[in-house]
Amino acid sequence: MVRSLLPEDLGSLLELLLWMDADPAQRVLAPEARELDELRWAADEGWVLVEDGRIAGYAALYPFRQGGALEGPLVRNASSWPLLERADGEAAGRGWQTVYAFPAEENTRLRGELEGFGYAPLHTTYHFASPPADLSYPEPAGVTIRAVENLDPDVYCNLYRASEDTWSMRLSWTALELIEHFSRPDVLLWYAYLSGEPVGLVELEVDDGEALVSYLGVVPQARGRGIGRALLGRAASAAFSGGAALLRVRAHDHEKEAIALYQRLGFKQTDAVVTYTKELGR
């Protein structure tokens, strides 16, 4: 039986989350909270799978891009299909055409169930991390890297669109959302200029002593000059000089050069997540 999550289910949900944390082969996108009080806010909606009077699974569905993103399904000793059927029904009721799921690459059991239920893998995202290190790199000849103080949304979107070939989530943001995001003190942005024109960008987000390179891109015609390496160095210097104890980066599976660069610089892989999609009604 699948029913809505109730406040009295939070203890069992916390047990499921801790069980998931113990083994990479069980991991999937799920609430980050690991305290009951925090979980009340992080999992304020969703459904549980109940079998033989116990909670055997959890899932939730949230807006994402032009459709919905699944938290979970997180199940123990049960099939995820009842939760996936509930998610399909909820998504269809909201008029969404696409549903995304994000299991760990090692979670072969859930990946098999997703594929059997009509989901298809889109790409794998590899996550890497580095402790404080000197990753500085000189600006290539003719290139200048400058911090962006007052964002022009049109310039940003044009540069983002030209340098990104698979993941266009930022392009769905309004101009006001972009301005508000990059006005936050914990979000930093740099452009690389070649002959006065922006040809690359790097975005850095800092939180609780860690920093994340949330996006790094260079337009195709300017690649191969070391611009991406210099942008990464600028972001790393700002992160570590600001007290970050860890710098996180990520790359999709087709970005072979970026993955090789991170490995060469000493970044260690911490996770790999497969993005799955399902087109409803097909």
Buried (B, 14 or more C-beta within 10 A) or exposed (E): EBEEBEEEBBEBBBEBBEEBEEEEBBBBBBBEBEEEEEBEEBBEEBBBBBBEEEBBBBBBBEEBBEBBBBBBBBBBEBBBBBBBEBBBEBBEEEEBBBBBBBBBBBBEBBBEBBEEBBBEBBBBBBBBBBEBEEBEBEBBEEBEBEEBEEBBBEEBBEBBBBBBEEBEEBEEBEEEEBBEBBEEEEBBBBBBBBEEEBBBBBBBBBEEEBBBBBBBBBBEEBBEBBBBBBBBBBBBBBBBEEEBEBBBBBBBBEBEEBBEBBEEBEBEEEBBBBBBBBEBEE
